[in-house]
Amino acid sequence: MSVTLFGICRLNKIPNHNNLNNLINYSHSTKEVIQFIQFLKGERTFPPPYNRLCFRTALCQNKCIEYNHAWNKLFVDTSAFIIEICSSKTYVHNHFYLHHLCVDKRFADFNKNTPREILEQHAVEKQSDEEIEKDILEIQKMLYPKKIIVSHYDSKHKGEPIKSRHSLIQLLDKTCKKHDIPFINPTVVLSHYKQDEVVQGDLGHYTDFWNERIFELCT
């Protein structure tokens, strides 16, 4: 069995994954997932500088990423796709969806080589609910019949849900039920445990104790 992951490092403990996420990119939004699938299928090319700015691994290693037939084979031979959708925010320039590290000024080491034009002119766009639903159906079509949608953990900050994350999780749950798409909400699966047993203090990563157990449900 071979699993392709579309998401970030929270998914890395899933058994039998083919490492494409680490080799190429961590995706956050539905738009990034669609773009990643197009790349792996050889349906979309990324000219410079986008062959560096759209891929997290390229940013981390300060190199450009080009289409690779070996990656395409890993994609084609996939038994199951697990798709983590954890953001409705996208970073766009010239119709390319950038990895946020290349333009997010909080991470200066990653965007110091981003062209000034892109730093100054990229757009930060919030996807609508309708757009996300449409994208999920497009992803379903592109990967049919193999897919599972996973949300972020619905963490609370100072006793209250993080509004944008909570809304996205509710939308994903509703959309997947509507279209009969398998969906896993870590918050529900781990409802018998306290938040600090499940997620780290940054509210973005799972604790070591739960890193493996929750995603046993995905395989």
N, C-alpha and C positions, 0 to 999 in steps of 0.2 A: 504494500500500500504506500502511495506517495501523496503527500498533502502539500498544497500550495497555500501560503498565508498571504493575505492582503491586510496589512495592519502593522502595528509597531511591536516593540520588544515584549509587550505583555503576552504575546502569542508564542514566544520562542520555546516554551516548555512542552508544546504539543508534540507527541511522538511522531516520527516518520515524516516530518516536514522537510522539504527539499532545499531549504535555505535561500530561496529566491528573494525573500524579503531582505535578508542581510546582504546578499550579493548585489542587490540593485537599489531597493527603495522601501521605506516605510510609508505607507499611505494612510491618510487620515479621513478624507472626505470621499463621497461617492464619485466625484469628478476625478480625483486622483486614481481611484481604483479603475475606472473606465480607461483612463489614459495609460495606466500600467498594463492592462490587458491588451490594449491596442499595440503597445510596444512589444510585448511578448509574442504576439501573433505576427509581428512584422508588418502591421497595417499602418503604422505611423512612424515617421522618422523625426529625429530631433537634431536639428543643425546646431552648431555652436552659437551662443553659449548655453543653449537649453539642454544639451546633452550632459551638462554638468549641473545646471541649476534645478532641474526637475527630479533629480535622483539623490537621495540622502547619502548613499555610499560614495557617490562621486564628490559630494561636498566634503565628506569626512576625510576622504583620501586625496582630495585636490586633483582629480583626474576627470576625464570625460568618459562617458559610458556609451558604447556602440552596441547595436543589435548583435546577438550572438546565437547561432543555430543550436548550441548546446542548451542555452536557456529556453529556447523554443521547445526543444524536445522534453525538458523537464515539465514545461507547461502542458504540452500535449499528453504526456504520460501521467498526468495528475489523476488520482482516484477521487479526491475530494478537495473542494475549495472552502476555506474558512475566511470570511470577510469581516474584519472589525471596522465598523464605521463609528468614529469617535469625535467627529467635528462636522459642523455645517459651514465652516468658514473656508474660503479658498483664496489663494494668492495667484493672480493672473497677469500675464504679460504677453501680448501678441498671440492670444488664444492658446497659450501653453499654461498648464497648471504647475506652478513652481512649488518646490518643497519650501516650507515656511522658513527654514534655517537660512536660506540665501538672502532673505530680505528682512527678517525679524531682527531689529537692532539690539534686542536683548542678548543676541548671540553673535557678537561682533567678529569672533574668530571665524565664523562660517560665512559671513557676508562681506568680508573685507575684499574679496576678489570679484564680487558681483559688480557688473558694469553700472556706472552711475545712472545711466539712462533707465535701467531696470529698477534700481533702488528708488528713484524719484518718480517713476511713471507707472509702476505696477499697481494693480487694483486689488483691494481686499474686499471680497464680495461675500455676503451672507446668503446662502441658498434658501429658497422658499420651501415650504413643506411639499408643495406640488412638484417642485423640481427634484427633490430628493426621492419622492415616490417614483417619478418617471425614470430616474437614474437606476433605482433598484430593479425596476422591471427590465431596463436595458442590460444590467449586469446579469440578471436571471437568464435573459435571452442569450447573452454571449457565452455563458458557462453551462447552460442547460445540458444534462439534468443535475449537475453536481454543484452544490453550494450550501453553505450555512452562514447566516448573518449573526454577528455577535455585537453587542453594544458595550460601551464603557460601563464601569461600575458607577452607580448613582450615588456618589459620595455626598455627604453633608459637610458644610463649612459653618462653624459656629451654630450648629443645630439646624441649619436650613439647607435644603438641596441647592446645588449650583444650578441656577435657573436655566441657562442655555443647555447644559448637559442633560438635565432632567427632561426638558422639552424634546430634545433629540431622541432620547431613549424611548419616551412615550410614543413618538412618531414612528420609530422603527418597529416597535412592538405592534402598533396598530396596522402599519403597512404590511408587515410580514403575515399577520393573521388574515388580513384581507385577501392576500394573494397566495396563501397557503405555502409560504416559504419558511423553512425551519429557522427558528430564532432562539437565541440563548441570551437571557438577561442575567449577568452575574449577580446582580443585586437580589434577584429572586432566588437563584440557586443557593446563595450564601446567606439567606435571610435569618438563619438561626444563629449567626455569629455577629459579634460586635464589629463595627467598622474598622477599628484599629487592629483587629485580628486578620482582616482581609486586605486592607490597603495600607500602603506606607504613608508617612506624614505628608508627602507631597501631593497626596490624593490622586496620583496618576499611575502608580505602579502597585502591583500586588505584593503582599508579603511572601517571603520564601516558603512559608508553611503552605500557603494556598496556591502558589504558582502552578504546581503540577495538577493538583486535585480538581480544580474547577474545570479545566479543559479536557479532563477525561470524558466529559459529556459530549465533546465535539468529535470524538473519534469512534 
